[in-house]
Amino acid sequence: MDTVALILMVIGALNWGLVGIFQFDLVAAIFGGMSGVVSRIIYTVVGLAGIWGITMLFRRHNRAGIMSERGE
């Protein structure tokens, strides 16, 4: 699940980079505009992956802290 979420976050970041630099929304261009059903589903899934990514950030931080306390 973490790998899928990371891939979706990278796709989302690349899309936002295109929007910021070139004012081009690749997801909207491929799947029928920002108001298209498929586009909205993709935006929602990428957003959920971002929320999952927040949990990954804290889980990795906690694991590193636990390992350093044990002397590993």
C-alpha positions in Angstrom: 0.0 0.0 0.0 2.9 2.4 0.8 4.4 1.9 -2.6 1.1 2.5 -4.4 0.6 5.7 -2.4 4.1 6.9 -3.1 3.7 6.3 -6.9 0.4 8.2 -6.8 2.0 11.1 -4.8 4.8 11.3 -7.4 2.2 11.4 -10.2 0.3 14.2 -8.4 3.5 16.1 -7.8 4.5 15.9 -11.4 1.0 17.1 -12.5 1.2 20.0 -10.1 4.7 20.8 -11.4 3.3 20.9 -14.9 0.4 23.2 -13.8 2.8 25.5 -12.0 5.4 25.8 -14.7 3.4 25.4 -17.9 -0.2 25.9 -16.8 -1.0 22.5 -18.2 -3.0 19.9 -16.3 -2.0 16.6 -17.7 -4.7 14.6 -15.9 -7.4 17.0 -17.1 -6.0 16.8 -20.6 -6.0 13.0 -20.7 -9.3 12.3 -18.9 -11.6 15.0 -20.0 -11.2 18.2 -18.1 -11.1 19.0 -14.4 -14.9 18.4 -14.1 -14.8 15.0 -15.8 -15.8 12.1 -13.6 -12.6 10.1 -14.3 -10.5 13.2 -13.6 -12.3 13.8 -10.3 -11.8 10.2 -9.3 -8.0 10.4 -10.1 -7.7 13.7 -8.1 -9.5 12.1 -5.2 -7.3 8.9 -5.2 -4.1 11.1 -5.4 -5.4 13.2 -2.5 -6.1 10.0 -0.5 -2.6 8.8 -1.3 -1.3 12.1 0.0 -3.1 11.6 3.3 -1.7 8.1 3.5 1.7 9.7 2.9 1.3 11.8 6.0 0.9 8.6 8.0 4.0 7.1 6.3 6.0 10.1 7.4 5.1 9.6 11.1 5.5 5.8 10.9 9.0 6.1 9.5 10.0 8.7 12.1 8.7 6.5 14.9 10.6 3.5 13.6 13.9 5.4 13.4 13.4 6.7 16.9 12.7 3.2 18.3 15.7 1.7 16.5 18.0 4.4 17.8 16.8 3.9 21.4 17.5 0.2 21.2 21.0 0.9 19.9 20.4 -0.8 16.5 
